């Protein structure tokens, strides 16, 4: 009976360590994602991103699928790009594209409301 107790303690400690490591990595990933978005968003879209985040949205994905494609910053919950554009009185080079995203054609960057 005493042989199984160290194994049981080891399994419980391993399960607790697994939960802690997964939580730590999730927080680290979210912090890196937010930092990447704030560092790489263009100056033209920075006010829009700050406005959207102040409304309670969060960044869900940041990335560039190919060097010839724009940097995409996905935000959730969805927002209305036209309303943000009008509210902040954004102007060229920012516009609402036909895909319904806020897009900066000068810096090749977009804020996508579809998480």
C-alpha angles and dihedrals in degrees: 000000000000092000092068097052097074089047091050092049090049092050092049092047090048092051092050091047090050092053092048094048093049091050092048092050092048092053091045091050092049092049091049092047092051092046091049091051094048093046097047105036110108121249091249093059098035094091090050092050092049090048092050093047091048088058090061101266121135134209112254104174138010124185154110116239094200134001089248092055127076126263106262122209111188118202132193139237094038119256133195107258093197091054092049091047092052095040094052093037092231116186140186130354087032119073141153106259128216087259088062097247131125104252134185110205093189097057098025095237133133141189109216119199093197106091 
